[in-house]
């Protein structure tokens, strides 16, 4: 009997479909994985703004994780929006309980619209509970700045920042350079061995960039689920996101930041 590459996303729902659970599941499907989901919050959201957040109780989040991992299991886990310290702690403890591996943490703090998605007191919980068990963490520059408590704004800042983030326990750190003002979008992958690699892609002029962080981290998880190395998974994920941005740039959806085209390899 054949089996699937099993990928689990633990994140918030985006009613507009461009980010969160919806972007994760689309990415998993596009990359040939069987996607499962644990909802941490419902958001009323579109391309312009987040107008409401309805949190899921921590105990029920744990129930969802247990239901999936006790029966189906997961070859990789992507973690996105976790809004409170209590949620962060219960997610980390439940994943440890079931021996989850290949954990990709996207420390979502602010939506593309600028709306805050993480409570201030939750940052310490991320450092304490989730960073130590993560295989890869994928913060952008503002998220890196919050985690380290200092400004990380230039390409020169990124390697020292990655080294310091790795001290929290994650085996691999991908500091994303989407907020740089350079012509290329350069991401830095820092490994536990001390090696580092730059992944630079042309910067694409588009308003359709909603859900890029969710999509990239989910694509990395898909690679890990298919037993690729971290470097291979990150490289393939960068290529997938670049094509999704390029293809999605010619579409119009909504009146704000539209989504990338997750299924460019299936239809256009």
Secondary structure, 3 states (H helix, E strand, C coil): CCCCCEEEEEEEEECCCCCHHHHHHHHHHHCCCEEEEEEEEEEEECCCCEEEEEECCHHHHHHHHHHHHHHCCCCEEEECCCCCHHHHHHHHHHHHHCCCCCEEECCCCECCCCCECCCCCHHHHHHHHHHHHCCEECCEHHHHHHHHCCCCCCHHHHHHHHHHHHCCCCCEEEEECCCCCCCEEEEEEEECCCCEEEEEEECCCCCCCECHHHHHHHHHHHHHHCCCCHHHHHHHHHHHHHHHHHHHCCCCCCCCCCECCCCCCCCC
